[in-house]
Amino acid sequence: MGKQINSETRMSNAISLPPEKRVYFNGFVVNMSASDIVIALELNNEPVILLNTSFPIAKAFVEILGETIANFEKGAEIKIPQLKTIERKLKKLNAEEK
């Protein structure tokens, strides 16, 4: 088995990637099969990359991402609204403007 590398080193390695290896996304679509999760990352409703992963990795990703966001909200003393809340408020705002 390969040598374990700590998360700081792994992030440092990732940050040093060239621009063509970086992806920004502002949307996603998720699907699954019997053995995998498929995630299409999107930019303005257009696919930019497709991710395939196992259920255990997807679950760990969700847990760590949730902890990271919770720590940010606690430290910044703000609550990031869920996307469905933002969409509902924008829909109401747009209806009021008509």
N, C-alpha and C positions, 0 to 999 in steps of 0.2 A: 504494500500500500504506500502511496505517496506521502511526502512530508506535509503535515498540517500547517497552514499559514493563517495567522490571525486576521481578524476582520479589518483592522486598520491597514495592514499591508495589502489585503485584497482590494479595499476601496482605493488606496493610493494607486495600485496598478490599473484599476478601472478608470480613474480620473485622468490618467496619462494616455488613454486611448486617443487616437486621432479623430478629428471631427466626423469622418465618414463612418466611424464605428459607434457614433452616438445617436440616440433617437429621442426626440421629444414627441409626446402624444397628449392629446386632450380628450380622448375617448377610447372606448374599447368594447369588444363583443366577446363573450365567453361561451364556449360549447364544451361538450365532453363526450368521450367514448367510454367503453367499459374499463379501459386501462389508463386513460390520459385526460388531461384538461388542455383545451386549445384556447388560446387568447389572441385575438387579433387587435393589435394596438392601432389606433387611428389618429389622424391629424385632420381636423375639420371634416369628419365623416368619411375620410378616405383612408384605406389601410396603408400602414407604413411598414409593419413587420408582423410576422406570425410567430407566436411562442407555443411550443408544445412542452408539457411537463407532466410529471407524475402527480398523483393525488397527495402523497406525503410532502413533496416539495411545495406544491400549491398551498397546502394547509399551513406549512411553516412560514411561507411568504406572507400570507394573510395575517398570521399572528404577529410576526415581527413588524410588518408595516403598520398594523393597528397600534402596537406598543410605541412605535416611533411617532406616530401622529398624536397619540395621547400625551406623550412626553412633551411634544411641541406645544400642544394646547395648554398644558399645565404651566410650562415655563413662560409662554407668551401671554398667559391669562386671557385666552380667547377660545372660542368654540367655532371650529370650521363647520359651516353648514353642509348637510348632505346634498348631493346633486339634485335629488328629487325635490328638496325644499327650495333650492335656487330656481329650478325649472317652474315650480308652482308659482313662485313670486313673480318671475318674469312673465309668465302667462297672464297673471292678474294685471300686472303693469301694462302689458301690451293691450289687453282688453279695455283698460281704462282710457288709453290714449285714442281709441277709435271713436 
